Amino acid sequence: MPYKKLPRLRGIDNVREDEELEQLGDSPSLFVRDAVNVNFTSAGRVELRQAMNLATDQALHSLWQSPLHKDCFAGLNGQWCKVNPVTWEVQPLIQCGAGKLFHVVLNNMVCMACEEGLFSYDGQTAKRMTIDTPPKPQASVSDSSGSLEAMSYNFAISWVSAGLESALSEMEHIELQQKGSLQLLLPMCLDPMVTHVRVYMSDAGGGELRQATELPVSNLSLNLSILPELGRAATFQYLSPMKTGSFLREWLGRLWVVRANVLYFSEAMTYHLTDDRYNFIQFPQRIRFIEPVDGGIWVGLADHVVFLRGQDVKSMSIERKASRAPMYGSSTLLHSDMIKELSQGGAWCAVWLAENGFVAGTADGQLAELQYQTIQGISAESCQLVGFADRLVSVVN
């Protein structure tokens, strides 16, 4: 019986005809239709995949490890938990609901987005990252013994928690018919993290809101018989708490999240606030992933991907790329020097799984379909992509 020496194996190919699976020439090679429980090395050899053991029987989900602190986090029974990857003991941090969790490192802290909102963990405690916008105060004439001029005045307030200031409340307007005093009734705050309330006031006759005073949140009223010395102007007027969503990312000093087909972003260096009027980009299809790189943001849609080019959110251009449909949630960042098809000097690039295998998006907006000649027909409702040793491993559902 004749024997044939197998040439170098180059992996799976479900695109070519059977007769084309064997490549002849100076460097003969062979593709296979399927491979189970084996890995192909760069030298063309076949290695048996290492066995996997069940680490824990707890129903952990959204498991993530901080690249900065090396701490692990996950969701379990509606709680956000810190996980010990050696013993698999969990430390509950805060209620987060039953949905998927998304993490990012932000200012040396871990930020998490879930259906309950945005939360942060500083190594000791977990807390809500956003502050609710307070109701507007109620102004009324107190008596005629004060020295406030008989003119119009505007008021607004904000709440302060751990040095962060909330968005400004709606403005309260009052007309003083004769010289006298005003009383400002402040709303009750039920957030235990809020410690102070800042009162903003205009000059007599209206105009720009400027800080009049800062009081403990337990104070529910303020009497004004003279016009106080006004400080800095209100900077958070017309803003709102930052939205939660999927695919939480940090880029250019802003937080970015996805809701259905809309990409929302926070104010610059003010991660807990956004402007509902302008801080969003809407797409015609549901967003399947986002990955920021140096030159812009790669966005996966239902049947293609786009590249948001630019570093100024007010002037970013949308470039449609001729790519196959990506899998939902299938993206990650990878150093480009790990992919021989790219030459980007080690810059970060986006990698995702599409119908025709892995696809890379470079920092300057170029697209490389790494397996389009050998892979086709991949389909899944969702996917998770991780780097494992020197390989990319994707789990599809």
N, C-alpha and C positions, 0 to 999 in steps of 0.2 A: 504494500500500500504506500503510495507516494506521500511524502510530507512536504508541507509548504511553510516556510518561515514567515511569521507575521511581521509586516513592516511596522513602522512607528504609528501608534494610534493617536488620532487627533481629536477624538471626542465624538459627540452625537451629531448626526446629520439626518434630518427628516425632510430635506428639500430636494436633494439630487436624486436621480434615478439610481437603481441598484447597481448598474454597470459603472456608475461614476463614483461610487464610494471608495474605490481603490485608486489612489493617485500614483501614477508611475513617473519615471524620470530619474534624475540624479538623486533625488531625495524622496523615495517612495513612502507613501503613508496610507492609512486606512481609517475611514470613518465607520461608525457603527450606528445602527438604528436606535438602540436603546442600551442603557447601562444602569444596573441596579446595584446599590451598595458598594460602588467602586468609584475611585477618582482617577483621572488621567493626569499624569505629570507633564511638565513642559518638555521632558525628554521623550514623551510618547509611551511611557510605561503605564501599567495598570496597578493601582494599589487598592487593597481592601480598605474601605472606610472604617474608621474607628467606631467601636460600639458606643452607644449612648445609654446612659442609665437615668432613671427617673430621679430628679434631684429632690422634689417635694411633691406631696399629694395635695397641697393647698392650691386652690383655684386662682393663682396669681395671674393678672393680665397687665398689659402695657408695661412690661418690665423694661427698665431703662437704667443705664449706668452713667453717672456724671463723668465726662472726660476730664474735668478739673479736679473734683474731689474723690472720684472713684467710688462714691456711695451709690447704692442701688435703690431704686424706688419702683413701686408697683401699686396696682389697685387690688383690693381684696374686700369682698362683702360690703361694697359701697364706701370704703375708706381708702384714703391715700396713705400708703405705708412706706416706711423705710425698711429695706430688706437686707439681712446679713447673708451675703452669697456663700458663706462657708457653712454656717449652721442652718440657714434658711429660716431663721426666726424673724418675725415681723414686728415692727413697732408702729402702731397706728398713729397717724399725725392729725388728720382732719377728715370730716365727711366730704365725699366728692361725688356721690351718685354712682350709678351702675354703668355709665358709658365709658368709652375709651379715654385714656389720659394721654396728654402730650407734654413733653418736658423740654426745657432749654436752660442753659446756664446764663444768668443775667446779673451783672454786677457782683460776681462772686457768690451769688445765691442761686438756688434752684427754683425756677419758675415753672408752674404746672397749670395747664388749661384743662378744664373738664366742663361738664354740663352745668355745674354749680357756679362756675366763675373762674377767675384767675387767682392763684394762690402762690405764695413764696415760702421758702424754707431757708433759714439762715444758719442751720446747724444745731439750733436749740429748739426753736418753735416754728410752727407753720401758722400762717395767717392769711387772711384775704388781702389781695394786693390792691384792689380798687376800693374807693370810698364812695358811698352813695351821695348823690347831689341833694343838698338840704332843701326843704321848702323855703319859700320866701318869708321874710319877717313881716310882721304887721306893725305899721306905724300909726300913731294917733297923737292928737294934741294933748299935752299934759296940763299945762296951766299957762298963765300970762306973765309969770314972774321971771321967766328966762330972758336971755338976750339974743336969741336966734332971730335973724331978720325975717320979716314977713315976705317970704318967697317960696319957691318950690324946692324940694329936696328928694333925692333918690337914694335908696338903700339896697344892699344885697349882702349876703353872708356866704361863707364857706366853712367847711369843717376841716380840722387838722388832726392827723393821726401819725405819730412817729416821724414828724417832720414833713410828711406829705400833705398837700393841700387838695381838697376836693374841687370839683367844678363849682362855678359860682351859681348861686340860686337865681331864680327869676327876680327881676327888679321891682321893688316897692316904691311907689311914687306918692308924695303927699304935698299938699299946698297949705302953707301956714298963712292964715289971713291977717294976723297981727303978730307983733313981736311977742315971743314967748318960749315955751319948752316943748320938746317932743319926747314921747315914750316909744321905745322899740321893743315889741314882744318877740322873743326868739323861740324857734320851735324846739321841742324836746328831741334829743338824739338817743336812739336805742342801741347804737353801735358801741359796745364796750371799749373798742380800740380808739375811738375818737376822744381826744382830751381837751381841745380848745375850739372855739368858734371865732372866726375873724369877721369883723364888721367893716363893710365898705360903704362909703358915703360920698356924695357929690358936694361940690361947693354950693352956696346959695344961688338959686336960679338954675340948677341942673349942671350938666357937663359930665366930665370923666369921673368914673368911680375910683376912689382911692381909699387906702386902708385907714380907718379911723381908730380902731382899737382891736385888741385880742383878749378874749375872756375865757375863763374855764367853762367847759361845756355845761356845767351845772347851773350857770347863770341863765335865767329865762327872760330877763328884761334888762333894758338899758335906758337910762334917763339922760337926755341931752338938753342942757340949758344954755350952753354956749357952743359955738362951732369949734370942734377939736382941731388940733394941728394934723392935717391929713398927710399920710405917707405915700408909699409906692402905689402905682396904678394897679388895678386888678388885671391879672394876666390870663386867667382861666375862664373868662366870660364866654358863653356860647359853647363850651366844651361839655363832654359827657364821659362817664366812666368807660374805660376801654372794654371792648366786647371780648367774650370768650369765643372759642371756635376750635377747629381742627388744624393740624399741621402747624403748631406753634413754632415760630422762628424769630430770631433777633437779627436785624440787619440795619446798618446805617443809623444806629441809635434809636431804632423803633422796634416795637413788637408787631408781628404780622400773624394774622389768623385767617382761616377760611370758613365761610358759611355758605353752603350750597355752591352758587356760582359767583360769589362776591369775595374779593380779597380785601380785608380791612387792615389798617395800620394805625399805630398810636402816634401821638405827638412826638417830635424829636426830643430825646432825652427826658421825656415825661411819659414813662411807659404806662402809667395808670389812667391816662386820659386820652381821648380821641375827639375829633371833630366830625360829627355825623354828617355835616354838610359836604365835606370835601375828602375825608380820609378813607376812600375806598376806590377799588377798581372792579368794574363789573364785566363779566365774560358771558358769552352766549351759551356756554355749556357748564355742567357741573365740574368743579375743580377736583382733580384726582390726586394732586400732590403739588407742593411748592418747594423749591430749593434755591436759596440765594447763593450767588457766587460773586466774585469781585466785580464783574461787569454788569450784573443785573440779576434777574430772578427767572429761573426756569419754572414754568407752570404747565402741569399736565391737565389736559381736558379730555372729553369723552372719546374723541377719535383722532386727536393730534396733540402736539405740544406747542407752546409759544414761549418766546424769550422776551421778557420785559427789559429792554436795554436802557442803561443809564443809571446814574446815582442821585438824581434829583427827582423826587416823587412827582413834582409838578410838570416835568417834561420827559417822562419815560415814554419810549416808543415800543409798540407791540409788533414783534416779528413772528409770523407763523412759520413753523418748521415742518418739513415733509417727513413726519415720523408716524409710525403706526400707533394704534391706541395703547396708552400705558395702563398698567394695572393700578387700581386704587390703593394709595398708601405705599407704593413700592419703591420709594426713592431714598437715597442717602447721599452723603458727601464722601468723596474719596480723593486722595492725592493723585494728581494726573500722572506722576511718574510711576505709578503702579500699573498703568495701562500702556502697553508698548505702542498702541496705535496713536497715542497722543504725544505731543511734544509741547508741554506747557510749563516746563521748568519747575514742576512740583506744586503748581497752584492747585487749589481745591477745584474739583469739578463735580457736577451732579451726575449720579448714575441711577437709572430706573429700569424696571422690567416692562417690556412691551410685548406685543403679539409675536414679534420676531427676535426675542431674546433681549440681552442687556444692551442698553443705549447709554452713551455718555454725552453730557452737555458741558462744554468747556467754559472757562471763565470769560472768554471773549465772544461767546454766543455761537460757537461752532458745534455741530452735532455729528456724532460718530456712532453708527449702528454696528456694534461689535460682532454680532452673530447673524446678521441678516442673510448671509449666504448658506447657513446651515440649519437655522431654526425657524420654524413658523408654527402658527396655530395655537399659541399659548393663550389660555383664557382663564379668568378667575374673577370672583366678585371682589376680593381684596387680597392684599399681599403685604408681607413684611420682609424687608431686606436688611441684612446685617452682614458685617464683615467678620469672618471667622478664620483665624490664622491668616493665610495669604489668599483666601478665596472669598467670593461673595456667595452668600447662602440666602435663598429666597424661599419663604413658606407661603404657599398660596391656598386660598379657600375657595 
